[in-house]
């Protein structure tokens, strides 16, 4: 299970938009209608193949609750990709996008690829946010956009993989410095990784987000 | 008389006959007539001799050859009658024929003979040197061994096939070159043959030499001159007679060697059949070449030996214009060779027909070769006739041409040589492929092993259970908290610091756990963990930890109950399987422990209720760490015990011992991770203490 690259993802967005369900659908290919509230951050990992290269996606599924924001912000650092999720049946989650985006841009590296996801596309009847609105927002802020359904798994794979492709392309273009782990990219170990000792990623950011 | 000599004599006689009407001297004409009769008699007798000496088929061959020569005779007669220059050429031939004729009835021994023999030896050494040089050049490329000859023959076969389609002069010239190449190759095989050839050339040389010395004195008396030049011929004739059997021997050796090869280790069916065909063709071909060779040599004799002296005579007697005329006729001689060839091929076809009766399978092949030989012989004659100004020049040209042909027109020869010579490479290739396959198998095996190893690798499993990610996240929290604590402490006044310091130091003391090396005693894990988490008061449940612990314990209980009930089931347990499970359990427990600490850290930072003191929480966390480490110790001991049980019953201590060692090692790692995670919480707690202290407000 050796990989060429490891990409760190973060999933952000309001609570209850379906971040953990998206992750579960992507990693386990299953859907849980009722999901526990995420405490701080949960993790998921999956191997994908891009351009014949094995890429491990290490996904940090952050808690959407406002109370956890101070902690989750600290996890943004060192992410190569971010899935910014809103619920198409809840206009407020769409309205909070700007705050999330600002937060993400502020606490992560500038090259981070952000994918805007309008989740719960299966609930068309309860749609509050038009697809065009999402597209317009993405276009405006230079994001990739997709409407997904963690329940039906529609576009879930594509959302994660397209983000990875974008990151991979940036690596090819030399935008990302793969040797700098603060970019959220690690070059894969050649084989059976050595003792997973306390390998600290570029988490030692000096200007930590306001913890108060 | 030997075959070749016989043929040579006959050919000379033929030539003489051809030129009969245009003979210069009356004496010559007479002698020619006599000679002709003689030769005819000889030819009648000789086939019989051959038949007795060798097999009949070969005798037949020779007969046919003669028949062919006869055809040649008639063809040549009509053609040469009209040509003036032919006189010059044929005069010498007549001389030769006379020589041979006169040899037999009376052996002329004189002083001049002795002189000539000396001259011969001198010249022969010279020519020998020259020839050997040429030959060495040729031989450098022509591999003198049988295989190369076979390939050569094969090639000439190919060429003959080509010739079938396109019998152009150019190609036949190439073939003639090839023939000379083959001839030289043959020379290299049999030194005797070589000697014979050389001596023959020498004799012709001597003829030339003699005529050079004598003709100026007696230009008209050709016959006299001829009689004088008998002696070198008489020298060569017995030689040839002696060596022809040897030549035969060589051929037979060749054939047998080739056959040996074919019967021996040849791996390919077609290869052996090819070789057989090649072998048979070698023998037949060499016969033909032998025949052609003698014919060629005769022609060399006649064309090289006689014409130059004649020309020399003519140079003195005939005017320049006549010379030009002669050149013209010589040029016209060229096309003559083609009708000749036709006649030859006709007779050859007849011969081939009989030969196909002998070996039907190589019939088509044979006719090609025969025609090739004929064409090449005639062509070489033509070439030699056109060239012939000096014998050395001719030989040089032949040598050069041969060399160039070998190097330029015969690239396939090398290929054939490689093909036949390096059959070992075939085996090497297969061996190479086998090696490559083995390598791939090994690689796959190694990948499998590494995959298996991954399943038993604590670090990998710890990562798979997301323990690493949690540890990473906890580190982020810890680092941020530490920085915040430093910042806050800097910002605080001395007074506030002194107020808050005791609590911070107390917490720090709690985090300094003594290394407990005592033997891990059994404990109620679920109860202890639940108690500690309740004490922590963060709302986190020990579900994940308890689940892992229960699962592992259940397996261990099952194992021991099995070993208690039925020892055989225990025996069937693979030690590696036990080891894998042990590492898996440890990794999972460690991951969940780290996750628990990570969650605790997050919640400690978030919960700002003052219900529980951070001191108590620290104590709870320390207690939790101890419980987890104890559990790790107990599990490792239990798994090691399982392994030892299996090892004893199976007498696999050599396999089990390193596995047991590994379990203990990874248990130590596990404890280290848990304690590290716990230590990472210190800054978090300190941060929480400062942030939630009343002092800050």
HADDOCK unambig.tbl for C-alpha pairs under 7 A between the chains (distance, minus, plus):
assign (segid A and resid 39 and name CA) (segid B and resid 599 and name CA) 6.94 0.50 0.50
assign (segid A and resid 40 and name CA) (segid B and resid 602 and name CA) 6.21 0.50 0.50
assign (segid A and resid 43 and name CA) (segid B and resid 466 and name CA) 6.53 0.50 0.50
assign (segid A and resid 43 and name CA) (segid B and resid 469 and name CA) 6.91 0.50 0.50
assign (segid A and resid 75 and name CA) (segid B and resid 473 and name CA) 6.97 0.50 0.50
assign (segid A and resid 192 and name CA) (segid B and resid 454 and name CA) 6.43 0.50 0.50
assign (segid A and resid 193 and name CA) (segid B and resid 460 and name CA) 6.73 0.50 0.50
assign (segid A and resid 194 and name CA) (segid B and resid 459 and name CA) 6.90 0.50 0.50
assign (segid A and resid 195 and name CA) (segid B and resid 459 and name CA) 4.95 0.50 0.50
assign (segid A and resid 196 and name CA) (segid B and resid 459 and name CA) 4.80 0.50 0.50
assign (segid A and resid 200 and name CA) (segid B and resid 472 and name CA) 6.19 0.50 0.50
assign (segid A and resid 200 and name CA) (segid B and resid 475 and name CA) 6.94 0.50 0.50
assign (segid A and resid 203 and name CA) (segid B and resid 476 and name CA) 5.19 0.50 0.50
assign (segid A and resid 204 and name CA) (segid B and resid 476 and name CA) 6.88 0.50 0.50
assign (segid A and resid 204 and name CA) (segid B and resid 479 and name CA) 6.16 0.50 0.50
assign (segid A and resid 208 and name CA) (segid B and resid 480 and name CA) 6.18 0.50 0.50
